[in-house]
Amino acid sequence: MDEKLVLERFRRQKIITIDQLVKLLTCSMITARRRLKKWQTYTSINQNGRYYTLPQIPVFDESGLWRYQSVLFSKHGNLTQTIVALIGASPQGLSATQIAKILDLTPNSSFISRFKSVHGVKREKHQGRFVYFSDQREIYNKQKDRWLVRQDPVDFPTDAQAIIILVHLVKHPGVGIEQLARQVAKQDKQIGSSAVRRFLAFHDLLKKTSDTMR
């Protein structure tokens, strides 16, 4: 089949295997792989990398992933590169279970355990389970702080209290922590200044207060 017709067929069916491409082009495996390289195709990060798609086809989600049927593609590259990117972009790091859920891997996948020594990732054990953070110091510090806050909900605002805090912060930009806490306490006396500070720190909003604007 003519290359132009093969590309039209490829676009219609969205994904293709190397064996299917060999049959359509009536060519060798080597030639088919050259065509895939020429077309700058993406390779699936699951299904043993058997599937390919053209760069114009995927509509990647906010995590840089695109699923078609049961096949998963990533704009970040292969599976290792994808996991490193997801960990680095996570606000508070990711557990092995969370990584497995995002990428449709088995929770106890041996593949994830290899990330104890992968460049770009720092693995730590918290409360009996491994958590993966970025190995870039500034990102790591923020991720770990947020992770620890979420694991210890004491003195952390509920969702309803969080809304009250955000509403007051929007109405009074540049307000100090103590003043903000007093304003919020008028609606919910259970919110203290330490809870307000932890909430703002978790969401990187301290810079919106006068405490950090001086």
Salt bridges, closest charged atoms under 4 A:
GLU3 OE1 - ARG35 NE 3.02
GLU3 OE2 - LYS38 NZ 3.12
ASP104 OD2 - ARG67 NE 3.23
GLU124 OE1 - HIS126 NE2 2.90
GLU124 OE1 - LYS144 NZ 3.20
ASP204 OD2 - LYS142 NZ 3.80
ASP204 OD2 - LYS207 NZ 3.88
ASP211 OD2 - ARG197 NH2 3.61
